Structures are given as C-alpha cells and as structure tokens.
Amino acid sequence: MQTSTESNNSGVLTVLAPVGNRFEPTSAILESTARMLGAVAVLGVGLIHVLDAAATYQSTRWIFWSYMALIAGSLIVALVLLHWSSPLAWAAAAALAAGPLIGYLWSRTLGLPGDHPDVGNWLCTLGMVSLFVESSVLGLSAVRVGLGRRSR
C-alpha cells in the first residue's frame, strides 16, 4: 500500500491512503500529539542508556560519562519538545538520537577505544531496542521538520 502525507497549515499531519486513483485522509496527528510522542521516545533513548550505564562504569569510564551526558540531554530535549513547537526542537531531538545510533554502529563495526569486545555483537537486545527507538525519533523528526518547512 502506498501512502502520502500532506499538511493543511494547521500543524496537523494527515496520513493519506490510496482509494482508486486518489488519496483520502485516514488519520490526523496533531502537532501536540507528535511532540508528546517525540518527548516519550527521547526519554526512551535516555532510559535505555540508564539501563546500560552500570555495565560501562568499570570497563570504559568515558562511555559511562558519555551516557550520563546523553541522559541529561534527553531530559532537556524532552522538555524542549513538550514546551515549544519549533523545527529547532525537532532538530535537537534528531541530533540526540543520531549520536548514540552512530556510536552503536561504530562500536559494532570498527570498535570504540577501550571497547573492542562489542565488535560484531549485533544481537544485543538492548542495542536493538536502542536502534529502533533512535530510528523512530529520527523519522518523526524528519517528518515534523519537513512539515514545518512546507507550511512556510
């Protein structure tokens, strides 16, 4: 099934499904709903790294402190998303999600300094959840920033 999106300049994302040769609306996502979903997902990124932080404290202290910065950043970005409807808030959410996603991919391919045992460990459950949540934040952010540009 092919879908399309459109913006009606009211801050509403409308998902369109094909009916014959035309698209008809099937659901609408308000800006406030998208911001709430984004904030929850960003907090999810932080929570995943809270769960993994204890294991990194003894082995790779710099990764532990990077996690702490990410956790603090996720709290700040979630609050920004909840309080301001701005493409910059969505860009901050995307940046926050892209960092650990790139770090995970790097740690599994080339290895991070002091953390070579993770090279090739692609099936780590927490890592897979992290990739899903971070990719979801990136996708939602891309859609919201795209709608912001289109409505100008």
C-alpha positions as CSV (number, residue, x, y, z in Angstrom):
1,M,0.0,0.0,0.0
2,Q,1.3,3.4,-0.9
3,T,0.7,6.3,1.4
4,S,1.3,10.0,1.2
5,T,1.3,12.9,3.7
6,E,0.0,16.4,3.5
7,S,-0.1,19.5,5.7
8,N,-3.1,21.8,5.8
9,N,-1.1,24.6,7.5
10,S,-2.8,23.9,10.9
11,G,0.0,21.9,12.4
12,V,-1.7,18.6,11.6
13,L,0.0,15.8,9.7
14,T,-2.6,13.9,7.7
15,V,-1.9,10.3,6.5
16,L,-3.5,9.6,3.2
17,A,-4.3,6.1,1.9
18,P,-5.0,5.4,-1.8
19,V,-8.6,4.9,-2.8
20,G,-8.6,4.2,-6.6
21,N,-6.6,7.0,-8.2
22,R,-6.8,9.5,-5.3
23,F,-5.6,9.8,-1.7
24,E,-8.1,10.2,1.1
25,P,-7.3,11.1,4.7
26,T,-7.2,8.2,7.1
27,S,-5.9,9.8,10.3
28,A,-4.5,13.1,11.6
29,I,-1.7,13.6,14.0
30,L,-1.8,17.0,15.8
31,E,1.4,18.8,16.5
32,S,0.9,18.4,20.3
33,T,0.5,14.7,19.9
34,A,3.6,14.4,17.8
35,R,5.6,16.5,20.3
36,M,4.4,14.2,23.2
37,L,5.3,11.1,21.2
38,G,8.7,12.6,20.4
39,A,9.3,13.5,24.1
40,V,8.4,10.0,25.2
41,A,10.7,8.5,22.6
42,V,13.6,10.8,23.5
43,L,13.1,9.8,27.2
44,G,13.2,6.2,26.0
45,V,16.6,6.8,24.5
46,G,17.8,8.1,27.9
47,L,16.2,5.2,29.8
48,I,17.9,2.7,27.5
49,H,21.3,4.2,28.4
50,V,20.4,4.4,32.1
51,L,19.9,0.6,31.9
52,D,23.3,0.1,30.1
53,A,25.3,2.6,32.1
54,A,26.2,0.5,35.1
55,A,27.9,-2.1,32.9
56,T,30.2,0.5,31.3
57,Y,31.3,2.3,34.6
58,Q,34.1,-0.2,35.4
59,S,35.2,-1.1,31.9
60,T,35.0,2.1,29.8
61,R,34.6,5.1,32.0
62,W,34.5,7.6,29.1
63,I,31.5,5.7,27.6
64,F,29.8,5.9,31.0
65,W,30.2,9.7,31.1
66,S,29.0,9.9,27.5
67,Y,25.9,8.0,28.6
68,M,25.4,10.5,31.5
69,A,25.6,13.4,29.1
70,L,23.1,11.7,26.8
71,I,20.7,11.0,29.7
72,A,20.9,14.7,30.8
73,G,20.4,15.8,27.2
74,S,17.4,13.6,26.7
75,L,15.7,15.2,29.7
76,I,16.4,18.7,28.3
77,V,15.3,17.8,24.8
78,A,12.1,16.1,26.0
79,L,11.2,19.3,27.9
80,V,12.0,21.5,24.9
81,L,9.8,19.3,22.7
82,L,6.9,19.5,25.2
83,H,7.1,23.3,25.6
84,W,8.0,24.6,22.2
85,S,6.7,23.9,18.7
86,S,9.8,24.6,16.7
87,P,11.7,22.9,14.0
88,L,14.8,23.5,16.1
89,A,13.3,21.3,18.9
90,W,12.9,18.5,16.3
91,A,16.4,19.1,15.1
92,A,17.7,18.7,18.6
93,A,15.7,15.5,19.0
94,A,17.2,14.2,15.8
95,A,20.7,15.1,16.9
96,L,20.2,13.5,20.2
97,A,19.0,10.2,18.6
98,A,21.7,10.3,15.8
99,G,24.6,10.4,18.3
100,P,24.0,7.0,20.0
101,L,22.8,5.4,16.8
102,I,26.1,6.3,15.1
103,G,28.0,5.3,18.2
104,Y,26.3,1.9,18.3
105,L,27.1,1.3,14.6
106,W,30.7,2.4,15.1
107,S,31.1,0.1,18.2
108,R,29.8,-2.9,16.3
109,T,31.9,-2.4,13.2
110,L,35.2,-0.6,13.9
111,G,35.1,-0.7,17.7
112,L,35.4,2.1,20.2
113,P,38.6,2.9,22.1
114,G,38.6,0.5,25.1
115,D,35.5,-1.3,24.0
116,H,36.6,-3.8,21.4
117,P,34.7,-6.8,22.7
118,D,31.4,-5.4,21.2
119,V,32.7,-5.6,17.6
120,G,30.3,-7.9,15.8
121,N,27.8,-8.1,18.7
122,W,24.8,-7.1,16.7
123,L,22.1,-9.1,18.5
124,C,22.4,-7.4,21.9
125,T,18.7,-6.9,22.9
126,L,19.2,-3.5,24.5
127,G,21.1,-2.4,21.4
128,M,18.4,-3.5,19.1
129,V,15.8,-1.6,21.1
130,S,18.0,1.4,21.1
131,L,18.3,1.3,17.3
132,F,14.6,1.1,17.0
133,V,13.8,4.0,19.3
134,E,16.6,6.2,17.9
135,S,15.5,5.5,14.3
136,S,11.9,6.3,15.3
137,V,12.9,9.6,16.7
138,L,14.9,10.4,13.6
139,G,11.9,9.5,11.3
140,L,9.5,11.5,13.4
141,S,11.8,14.5,13.5
142,A,12.4,14.4,9.7
143,V,8.6,14.4,9.1
144,R,8.0,17.2,11.6
145,V,10.8,19.4,10.2
146,G,9.6,18.7,6.7
147,L,6.1,19.8,7.6
148,G,7.5,22.9,9.2
149,R,9.3,23.8,6.0
150,R,6.3,23.1,3.8
151,S,3.9,25.3,5.9
152,R,6.1,28.4,5.5
